[in-house]
Every structure is written in C-alpha cells, then in structure tokens.
Amino acid sequence: MSGRAVSERPLLLLIGNPNSGKTTLFNALTGLSAQVGNYPGITVEHREGRATLPAGAAGAGEALVVDVVDVPGTYSLLPRSDDEAVAVRAIFADLPGLKKADVVVCVVDATQLERNLHFVAQLRELPLPLVIALTMTDTIAADQRRVDVDALGSRLGVPVIAAPGVRGGAAALKTTLADELQKRPRRLALNPAVVQLPADLSDAVDDAGRALSGRAGLDAPRALGLLLAQAVVGGAGSNVPIFDAVDVARLRAHPRTAAVAGELVQARWARAEGWARGIVSELPQEANSARFTRRVDAIALHTVLGPLLMVGVFLLLFQALFSWAQPLMDGITASVEGVGTWAGDVLPSSLPLLRSLVVEGVIAGVGNVVVFVPQIAVLFFFLAVLEDTGYLARAAFLLDRVMKGVGLHGRAFVPLLSGFACAVPAIMATRTIESRKDRLVTILVTPLISCSARLPVYALMIATVFTDVPPVFGVVEAGAVVMVSMYALSLGAAITMAWVFKRTLLKSPTPALVLELPPYRVPKLSQLWKAVWARVRTFLVEAGTVILAITVVLWALLKFPVDEHITAQAEARKQALHAQLQNDPELLEQKLNDVDDEARMKLVERSAAGRVGHAIEPLIAPLGFDWKIGIGILASFAAREVFVSTLGIVYGLGDDEDEGSTSLRDSMRQDTKADGTKLYTPLTGLSLLVFFVLAMQCMSTIAAVRRETRSWKWPLFQIAYMTVLAFSGSLLVFQIGRALGFS
C-alpha cells in the first residue's frame, strides 16, 4: 500500500519498545479497520486505522474519529535498523504523507518498566504531546502485585493510563486521549537531561540543535543537539534523513562528543531507574510469571537441553512446511487445473491462442501465486507463535554464536532454514533481522538453499542417469550420494556467499546480540490470525502481480511466433486419421494425441524460446547441455519444477510428464548429440544438477525479493551473481570431469 494521505482528522501515533503490547493495543483501539501499508520508498510495514473516541471525561464535545498509526517498535530515538528508523521518522513527522501527530502514545510494558522508561526519558526531553499507555498491568495483577499509575504520572509529568491487553483495556485510554485532544493546542514542558558541556561543544550542540529544530518542527535545540551528538557517535544518522541533513562536522571533530554521549545515556538510565522505583509493588516471594519463565529457561537456555529443544522446535516447523502445507498446496494445484480444464472447455476451439492464453498464461499464473499461500501461512503462523510466546528470542540467542561464524545475526537462521521448503516465505521471514545489511545478505543467499521445487529436477536426473552407476563402496546407492551432495552444496554455497558479501559488497561489523528475553506468554489466536493474514495479503497483492505478469511473458515466449505450416500439417494428419480409424476410437484418440504432441514439440522448437535455446546452445555446450536443455532452463524460470514438464513437451510427450515418467526418462536416455554420443550421461546429469542448485530459476523468488527490497537493483543483482555462480560451477564440473575421463 502506498503512503497514507494527509487527513484532517487528528492523528494518534503509537510508539514503544518491541514486545511491549503496542500492536495488541492498536488492534483494540481500531478494531477491524486496521490495514498494513508502506510509506513510499520504504520497505518497512506500518499499521494504520481509525478509532472512535468518546466525548471525554467531562462530557464535553462529541465523539471524535481519529487516525491511528502503529509504527515498528524501537528502543531509542537513535535507530539501529530500518524498522526503528521508521518509528523515529514518524515521531519527527519525517515520512511521506504523514503529518505531525496530535498525540504521541508511548506504550510501556509494566513488567519491564525501567527498560521501557529509558525510551520515555528521551521522549520527555522533547515538547511532544505525550501520553503513556501502561500495558501488562493484568500480568502484574495476576502475580498479586500493584502498579501505582498515579505516582508514575506525577513523576513523568504526563498522563499515564493503565491499558492492559484484555477486554476494556483500551476504554480508559480512549477517554484520556479524547481529553488530551480537547486541550489542544498544548505545549508540554521540557524535562531535559542535565550533562556538563564545555563552552565550545555547547555552542556546537546548540547550533546543530537549532538546525534540527527547524526541520523537525520542535523547539528544543539543546535536546535535539545532544541527540545529534549521540547519533554522530553511534552512526545512527544515516537512517533518519533529517538527522543526516544537518551539518555535524563540529560535533564529529570535538574530542568530548563521545564522552558526553556516554554521560547522556547514563543520565537517562538513572532517571528511568528513579521513575520506576517503587511503582510496582514487590512480593516476598517470586512472582508466578517470573517463576514459570525461570523454570522454562532452565531447559530452553541449557547448554545441552537448549539446543536439543531448539532442534525439535525447528524440526516441527520444517515438517509443517514440507508435509502439513503439502495437502493444501496439492488441493490448490488440483483446483487451478480444474478451473483451467473448465475454461478450456468453455472457450471456443476456433480461438486456440485465446484459450491457451487464459489456461496456460492467466490461470496458470494465478496458480503460481496462490500455491505458495499455504507455506507462507504455515511459516508465519509458527513464527508468530514463537515470537508471541517469547521463544524466538531464545532461539536467536542460542544460534547467535553459530551465525557469527559468517558474520550474521542469530535471527538469520530461521529464514535460511525455511529456505529448504521454499525461498518465498523464507525471504519474507527476514523481516525479523534488524540490520538492513544483514537482512540483504540473508535475502541474497537464501535462494541458494535447496528448496522443495528443486526435488523434481533432482529426482528426474538421478533416476535417468545414475540408476546404472554402481553403489559407492558397494553399499550406498549413487543416487542417494548425489542427492545428499546437492543439499550439502547448496548449504555450503549459501554460507560461503554470506561470508563473501559480509566482507565486500555489504561490509559491516558482525552485529552484537542485543535482544530482550521477554517472559513467556500465551499468544492470542485473533492476533495470530491477523499477523498471518497480513503477510498472505501482502504477498498476494504485491508479489503476486509480478509473478502473474512473468508467467504470461513466459507463455508468450513458448507460443510465439506460431508456425502456421506446422499447425496446418497437424490438422491435415488428424483429418486423415479420422477417416482411417473411425471404427477404432481408442486407437484414434491415441494417434491424435501423438500428432498433437509432435506438433507441440515442433512449435516449441520454432518459438521465441526455442530459437533462444538454439542461439544459446554454443554458450551452454561447454556445460554438456544442448538446445533442448536450454529451453528447459528458460522455461523453468517460471518455477524450477517446470523444467520437467517442458522436457516432456520438447520430447513430444505432452506437458503432463513428471519426474516419475518412464517414457520421459527413456526418451532422455536415447537422446544423442550431433556427433552421435549420448546427451544424458552421469557427468551431464551432475553438471545440470549443480546448475540447478546454484541458479536463480524462480520468478516467484524474484518477485518476493523485489517486494522486500522495494527495488529492482537487488533482484537483478541476485539473478546475475547466481547465474554466474551456476554457470561457473557447472562448467568446472563438466570440464574437469571430462579431463579426468568421466562420461
């Protein structure tokens, strides 16, 4: 969705730390009116909706409809990731189409009060119309403790309201917000952090702060200048354009800037500690929720039991992606084929191209989109459960040491693991990675992981050329060794390329593991459903249009130009067969199908794709391939498994052939090159398998990368580097194999 239009309605901006209950509160405020979107040029999603506020505590005025925007969570006004940058830019009204918020609602987790109040300390240094919504108060009450909301409001100097994520939790907040909006215009007294500044640094801070004040529309030069000083030290300015636009050369050059930035952090933590002291009552014994979390973590974070539990959890996720989603995918495929058959029967046979466009182009394209929905839904359901329960943070903690070996964050493991099922949902799952560069690295290497779509190609080639190869060591079947080798190659290639990208194109330091281990909670089914539907809808709307368009383009390449001579010849032969075999309908049908298959084979050879296949044959011949394989490679860009059915067409067997087809295997075994030697040998088969392991043969993945990066630069680069990698790997395998005397 594009950026939101500027509205005359008052705007409420929801901000807060990750896992603070912000999205739950947003859903309670907006009900079913919420939708997910992106601001122009920004990949990070936000949520926006409308809420109806009551007349107010005093009964004045009328019910008021307001816009509500929920941005990603952030721990600070100094963003470390694209997600946090969107939140900070929203606070400063620095996003396209977003006006300045009439009320900023900071959501604070009462169970993590001191940490959440550190962010509030930054906000209180600015003249923002601030309201604090205190969540998780029901969790504290369940532990028989009490939260002194009034005392906290008195200390902060802003309205504080208890807003737990249970029924009625948003009602009091709505009343407070209505009262705050009736007080407009309202200027909040500043509550600045006090640090000692040398005279020359004080001038530099104030000058930079005045420049930023004008851009942000906030009259707080000292506070904003100190924020810029911290941005200079922490390198956060490039994520926020209004920060980056201010001249901070004097701040960068001053020797005391780093020390002052450190003192400022300490001052805020001291203030947060003072604000939080005594607000939540203590119990003489450990709280129930804390006791439960401690006991579970004794297993989840154990040196031995923790990794074993994690393996079990991810095996369950892996099993769900491969097996549980498969019946739904098969059902979708069967439904799409049924619709295609119905459309083929309904459309007039006198318009064969129109019928082909609708059936093989449009309907097949829709099928290529919706077939991914079950895997996307299953993956994001599991991720939402793991995130909401608090286990995903534990898994990232356990995996961080392993992933640091290639310079990635522990959260990169989940997308890479999911890539074994399908790269499309795996690439969407990279949204959990904070660093933009780390996320890009993970996106770039995830398609190297052998997905389930490669299995038909593996199975066909292994059954065709490796069945006669003697077992390895006389025990292990050669096909099994080859299959395991392909998976090992894919994993090794992904790890190697991640290592290369982290040290060259996307060079960045190995990210420090800074994450929260929240208490374990029971996820709410309604929130899980909304999270899953948001991801599915995004894929269908944005990536789906690209997939559909590419499917139609590939259909056209395989259908045009139409050789009328071939179709006329086929029609004449069919008429003759009708006359000859009118008394033998079964044989007639078989012969007619043979004529159609042969005609399709010739039409494909003379199509644009066939001509390209012939044109690239000199290029792919050093890999052991001919023009038929070239056509299969071109067609498989629609989806890797299409390679199998395309070979069925090329060999005149029809497009219903699969990896288990005996006739297709026999045709491939009997095929020869121009010099009379066999085309499909174990060496050729191994070369082709290596090519499919390393090549980007999936338009759906390209569409997903385009959607996630909001640019064609990265998907085009991905196609280029993976094609070079695949060509080089295949070339080395075939040529070295020939040099060693293998066939």
N, C-alpha and C positions, 0 to 999 in steps of 0.2 A: 504494500500500500504506500502511496506517496505521502508526503508531509501533510499534516493537518492544516486546514485553512484557518486563518486568524478569525476568531469568533468574538462576538460582542458579549457573550456570556462570561461571567467570572471564571477564572482558571485556578484550579487546585492542583498543586504539584506534589506528588507523593515521592519522598526520598527516604533513604535509610540504609543501614548496613545490609549485606546479603543475609538471607535466612532470618530476617527479623519479623517476618509475618506481614510484610508490606503488600505482597500480591494478594494474600488472603483478605486483607483489609480493603484493598482496591475492589475485589470482587464483591465484598459485602456492601460497599458504597454504590457500585454501579449496577449490580445485579446482572442481567443478561445483555446489557447494552454495550459491553466491552468488546473491543476488537484489537487485533495485533497489527502493527504497522511499522514502517521505517520512515525516517526523515530523509529527504532527497540527498543522495550521495553518501548515505550512512548505512552500513550493513547491520548494525545492532538494532534489535527489535525493542519497541516500547509498547505499552498498552494504553489505550485511551477509551474513555467512555463518558457517560453523563450520570449525574446524581441529582436527586431532588432533595433539597434541604428544607427543613421546617421553618415556620415563621420566626423562630428564635425563642430564647428563654423568656424574654419579656412579652412575647406575643405580638410584637410589632411587625408590621410589614406582612408580606405574603410569602408563600412557599417559593423557593428560588431554584431554578435549574442551573447547574454549573457543569463545566467541563472538568474532567479529572484525567490527569496524565500520570501514569506509573512508569518511571524510568528504571533501568537496571540498578541493582544495589551498589553502593560504594562505601568504602571505609573512610574516605578522606576527600577533601577538595583538591587533592593532588593526585590525579588519576594515574593508575599503573596500567590500565588496559583500555581497549576501545569501549567496553561496556561502562566502565567507571567514567570515561571521558564524556559519554552521552549524558550521564547523570549530572556531572559538573556543568556542562554546557547548558543543560536545561535550567539549572539554578540561576545562571547568568543570562538567561534568555538569548543564548547564542546558537540556537538551532533554527534552520529554515522553517518559517511558518509558525513558530512558537513565540507567543508574546510573553511578557513578564508575568509571573504568577501573582495572583491576588493574595493567595495564602500558600505558604510552603508548609506542608505537613511532614514532619520528620518522624518516621516510625522507629520506636525504640523498644528493643526486647528487654523486658523487665528482668529476665533471668540472666542476662548478660549486661547488666546496667552500666558498669564502669566503662567497659569497652565501647558500648554504643554512645555514651555521653562524651567520649573523646571527639566524635564527629560533631556532636551538638556544640562542643566548645568552639570548634571552628566556625560553625554557623552563627553562634552568638556574637562573634566579632564583626558581623555584617548587619546592616539595617534591613533585615529580611522580615516580612510579616509571618512570623514563625509560630506554629502550633505543634506540640509534642503529642503524638498518639502512642500510648504505652500498651504494648501487646504482651502476650504470655502471662498476664496477671492471673488468668484462670489456672495456669500451671502452678504458680506460686501459691494460690489459694488451696489447690489440691494437696500441697505439702503442709497445709495448716500454718501458712505464714501470711503476713500482711504487707501491703505496699502503701506507703504514706504519699499518696498522689499530691495532696495539697502542699506538703512540705517541699516536695520536688519542684512544684510550680513556683513556690516562693523563692527557692534558691536560684532557679533558672531565670526568673523574671518574665516568663512566657506562659501561656495557657498550657496545662498538661492535663490530658484526659485519659482515663483507662479505657482501652478499646480492644478487649480480648477477641480472638477469632471464633467466638461462639455466638449463638443467636442473641441479637440485641447489642452485640459489641460495638457496632457502628452507629447506633442510635444517638448515644450521648455525644459522640464525635460530630455528628451532623448538626446537632443543636449548637455546639461550640463554634463550629465553622460558620453557621448562619449568623451568630452573634459577631464574630470577627469580621465578616464581610459587611455587616451593618455599620461597623466602626470606621470604615474607610472614609477618607484617607487616614492612615495610621502609621506613625513613624516609631519604630522600635528603638529604644535606647541601646547604644552600643555597649558591649561588655568585653572590652579588648583585653588581650593577653599582654602582660607587662614584661618586657625584656629590656635590658640595658643596651643602648646603641651608641657607638662613637658618633661624633658630630657629622663627620663626612659620610658615614654609612647611613645615618639618619636622613640626611638630605637625599641620598640616592634612593632610599626606600620610599620616601615621600614623593619624589619626582615620578618614580615608576608607578607608585600607587595612584597618583593623580591621573596619569595617562590611562591606567586600567579602570579607574572610577568612571571616566567619561565613556569608555567602551561598554562597561557593564551596567551603567546607569545606577550605580550605588555610590553614595557619598561616604566613603570610608578609605581615604588614601593610605593611612598608616597600616590598617589591617590588610588591605589588598597589596600594598608594597611588601609587607612581610610574607604574604602568600607567594608573591613572585620570587622573593629571595629563597624560599623553600623549593619552589619549582626549579630554580636555577641549580640548586644543589642536587635535587633528586632527579632532574631530567624529565619532569612531567609536562613541561610547557608545550612540547610539540603536539600533544594530544588535544590541546584546547587552543583554537585559533586566536582568541582574544588575548591569551597569555603570550603566545608566540609572536603576536604583532607588536608588543611593547618592547622598546629598547631597554635591555637589561645589562648592557655592557659594563656599566659601573658596578652593578651588583655582582656580576660574574668576576670582575677583576679584584674586588675588595677582599683582603685576606681574612676578615672577620665574618664573612657571609655564612660560611659553613657552620661556624661555632654558634652564631645567632640562630640559625635554623634548628640546630640541635637543642638549644635552650628553649626555643619556642615549643618544640614537641614535649619537652619535659614539663613546661609550664601548663600545657593543656592537659597532660595526664594528671598532674597534681590537681588541677581544677576539677577534672572529671571524678577523681577519687573523692574530693571533698563534697561534690554534689551528691555522689552515690552513698556516702557514709550514713548508715542508719536508716536509709529509705526503705529497705526490705528487711523485715524483722528476721532474726536468726532463731533457729531451733536448737535445743540442746543436743539433739541427735541429727544424724544425716538425713536430708530430705529424701522422700521416696524416689523422685525422679533422678536425683543425683546418684542414689544408691543403685538404681537399676542401670543407669549409664555406666557406672564404675564396674559393675559385675559383667556386663556385656563386653566392655572394652578389655577386661582381663583376658577374654578369649580373642576378640577381634583384633587386638593390637599385640597379642602374644608373639614371641619370636618364632615359634613353630606353628602353633594353632592358628594364628592370624593368617599367614599365607595359605594354609590348608583351607580355611573357611573361605578366603577370597577366591581360591581356585574353584571351590564348589559353587559359589555365587555366580561366577562368570561362566562356568560350565552350564549352569541353568539358563543364563542369558543366551549363551551360544546355542544351546539346544532349542530354545524358544525361537530364535531367529531362523534356524535351519528347519526344524521339524514342525513346531506349532503353527508357524505362519504359512507353511507349505500348503496345507489343505485349502486355506483361504486363497492363496495365490493360484492354485490349480482351479479352484472354483471360478475365480475372476477370468482366468485364461479360457476356461470352457464357455463361460458366459459371453466373452468377447467373440470367440469363434462362432458361437450360436447366433449372435447378432450379425456377424459377418455373413454366415450362411443364409440367414433370413434376408439380408439386404441383397445378396447376390441373386436370390430367387425373385425378389420383388422388382429389382431394376431390370429394364428391358435388355434382352440379349443382343438387340441391334445396336446397343451402345456399350461395347465391351470395355472401352477405355474408362468411361464414367463408372462402370461397375467396378473395375479394377481400382480406380482412384478411391472410391468410397470404401471398398472392402479391404484392400491391401495398403492403402495410404491412410485415410482418416480413421477408420475403425481400428486398424492395427496400431496406429499411432496413439489412439486413446488407450488401447490395451497396454501399450508400452509404458504409459503413465500410471494407470491405476493398479497395475500388477505390483508396483512397489509399495502400495499403501499398507498391506498387512505387515511387512517387515518394518516399515517406518513406525507404524503404530505400536508394534510389539517392543521395538527398541526404546522408543521414547516413553512408553509406559514403564518399562523396567528402570530406565534412567530416572524418571520422575519418582518412582518408589524409592530407589536408592538415595536420591537427593533428599526427599522429604523425610525419610527415616533418619538420615544423618550418616548412613553407611558409606556413601560415595566419598566423603571427605576422608574416612578411614582408609578406603582403598587407595586413594591418591597418596596418602601418607606412606602406606606400605610399598607402593610402586615407585615412589619418587627416586629412591636410590638406584633402581634398575634403569629408569628412563634417563637419569642424569648421565649415564654412560654415553648417550648420543646427544646430550645437551637439551633434552626435552623435559617438560614438567610431567609429574606423575599422572595428571589428568589426560595426557595424550594416549595412555594405554587403552582406554575404553574405545575411542574411535578406531585405533589400529586393530583391536580385537574384533570389533564389529565388521571390519572390512573383509573378514573371512566369509561373512554371509553376503554382504552387499555394500559397495562403496557409497551408494547414495545416502542411506541413513547414517552411515559412518561419518561422512563429511559433514552432515548436519549436526552430528554429535560433537563436533569440535567447538561448538559454542561455549562449552564449559571451560575452555582454555583461556586464561586471562590475557596473556601476552599476544599481541597481534602477530608478531613474527613467528612465535612458536605455533600459533594456530595455522599460519600459512604453511609452515614446514610440514605440519601434520596433514593438512589438506593435500599438499603436493605429493606426499609419499603414500598416502592411504590407498590409491588405486593400484599400487604395486602388490598389495596383499591379494593373494589368490581368492577371488570371490566365487560364489556358487555358480555364477554364469559361465565360468571357465570349465567347469566339470564336464559338460557335454563334449567340448573340444578335446579335453584330456582323454575322456573315455573312448571317443571315436578313434583317435590316433593310436592310443595304446592297443586297442582291440584290432586295429588294422595292420600295424607294422611290428608289434612287439610280442604277439602270441607265439611266434615260432622261435623267438630268441630263448636259448637255454637258461634255466634258472641260475641266479647268482649264487655261487658256492654250492650249486646243486640243490639248494633248498628254497631260496626266496625267489618268487616269480619276478621276472624282469619288469613287468608292468607295474607291480607294487613298488619296486625301487624307483622307477621313473616317476610315479605319482608322488611319492614322498619327496623326491628330489625337486619336483616343481614347487611344492609348498615351501621347502627349505630355501629354494632360490628366491621365491617371492619375498619371504620374510627377511632374508639377507640383503636383498636389493633395497627394501624399504628402510632398513636400519642404516645401510651404507649411505643412501642418498640423504637421509635425515642428517647424518653426521656431516656430509659434504655441504648441504645447504646452510647448516648452522654455523659453518666456518667460512662461507663465501657469500653467496647471494643474500642470505638473511642472517648475517652475522649478528649475534647478540650473546650476552653472557648467559650461562646456564641459570635459569630462574631459581631464586631461593624459594623454598617451600614455606609460603605464608598462607596458612588457611586455618579456618575455625573448625574445631571438633564439636559440633553442636550436640546437645542432649538428644537421645533417641526419642522420636515422636511417631505416633501413628498417623500415616498420611490419610487425607480426606479424599474419598472416592470422587467427589464432584470436582475437586481441584485437579486430580489426576486426569480426569476426562477432559477438562478444559485445556490442560497442558498438551495432551496428546492431539486433540483436535486442532489446536493452533498450529502445531508442526505439520500435520497432514494437510491442512488447508493451505498453508504457505507453499508446500511442495506442489500441490495440485495447481495452484493459481500461477505460480511464478516459474518453477522448473518445468511444469507440465506443458506450458505453451511452447517452450523451446524444443522439448522432446517431440511434440506433435509436428512442429514445423520441419525438423530434421528428418522425421520419418517420411513425410510427404516428399521432401527433396530426394531422399534415397530411392523412394518408389519411382520417381521420375527418371532417375539415372538408370534404373534397371529396365524401364519400359520404353524409353525414347532414345533415338528415333525408331519408329515402327517400320520394319521391313515388310511392305505390303506383299512382296513376292513370296515370302515365306508363309504368310497367313493365307494367301490365295492357294498356294500349293497344298497346304494342310487341309484347306476346305475341300479342294478337289479330291484328295485322297479319302477324306471322310465320306464324301458322297459316293465314291466308288465302293467303299466298304459297305455302305448301307445297301447298295444294290447286290453285292456279292453275298453278304452274310445276314440277309434279312430273316432267314429261318433259324439262325443261331444267335439269339440275343446276348447270351453270356459272352461268347467269343467276340461278337460285335463290340460290346462295351469295352472289352479288354483291348481290342485293336484300336478303338477310338481313343482310349486313354494313352496308348503308346504313341499315336500320332500327335496328340496334344503335348505330351511330354517332350517329344523330339522337337516340336515347333518351339516350345518354350526354351529349350536348350539353345536352339539356333538364334532365337530372338534375343536372349540374354547375351550371347556372344557378340551380336551386332549392335547391342545397346550402347549407350554412352559409357556405362560401367564396364561392359565387355571390351570396348575399344580402349578404355583406360587400362584395363587388365593386360591387353596385348601391348600397349605402349610402355607399361612399366615392367614387362617381362625381362628385358635386358638388365634392369636395375635389380630385380629380385632373383634372377637366375643364380647369382653367386651364393644365395641363401639356400639353393636347392628347390626353389619354387618355380612354377610355370604360370601362365596367364589364368588358368582356372583357379589356382590358389589365390592369385591376385584379386580376382573378382570376389572370392570368398572373404578375403581380408577387407576389401572395400565395403561389402555388404554387412560385415559383422560390426561395423561401426554403429549400426542401429542397436545391436546388442550382441555380445560375443557369441551366444549360442546360435545366432542366425547363420554363422559360418557353416553349420552342419546342414541346415535346410537349403542353403544356397548351393552347396556342393551337390545336393540332390537334384536341384534344377539343372545345374551345369552338366550333370551326367545323364540328364533326361529321365530321371526317376520321379519327378514331381517334388513339390515343396513340403510333403508330409513326412519325409525321411527324418529319422533321428539317429542318435549315436548308437542305438541298438539295431539298426537296419543291416541285415545281412547283405542285401543287394547293393547297398551303398558301399559297404566295405569291399565286396567282391569287385565292383567297378573300379574302386580306387587301387586295389591290388593289381588289376590288369592294365591300368593306365601306364603308358610309356612316354618317354621324351622323344624329341625328334630323332635322336640317334638310336632309338630302339631300346634303351635301358629303362629299367623301371623308374617311375616317378616317385612312388612312395616306398622308401626304404627306411630302416631304423634310423639312419642318420638324418634323412629328410624329416622324418617324424619328430625327432628330437629337436631339430632346428626350428620346426614350426611351433612346437610346444614352448620353447624358450621365447620365441617371438610373442606368443600369446600371453606368457607370464608378464612380460615387460612392457607390452604396447598398451596405449590408451585406446581400446576398442570399445568405447561405450559412450554414446551420446548422452545418456541419462546422467552419467557421472559429470560430463562436461557441463550439462545444464545445472547440476547441483553446485558445482564449483563457481559457475557464473553467478548463481543466485547468492551464494555465501560471500563472495568477494566483491560483488557489485561492479565487476569489471570483466572485460574480455581479455585483459592482459594476462592474467594468471592461467585461465584455462588454455589459452593459445600457447603459452609457455609450457604448460604441462603436456599438451599434445606433442610439442616439438621435442622436449627433452626425453619423453618416454619413447617416442618413435626412434630417435637416435639411439637410445639405450637398447631398444628391441632389435633394431637393425644390426647394431654392432655385436650384440650378444649372439644373435642368430648366425651372423657372418662368421664369427670366431668358431662357433660350434661346428658349422658345416665344413669350413675350410681346414680347420685343424683336424677334424675327423677324417677328411679325405686324405690329408697329408700323412695320417697315421695308418691309412689303408682300410678304413671302415667304409661300408657301403650305406 
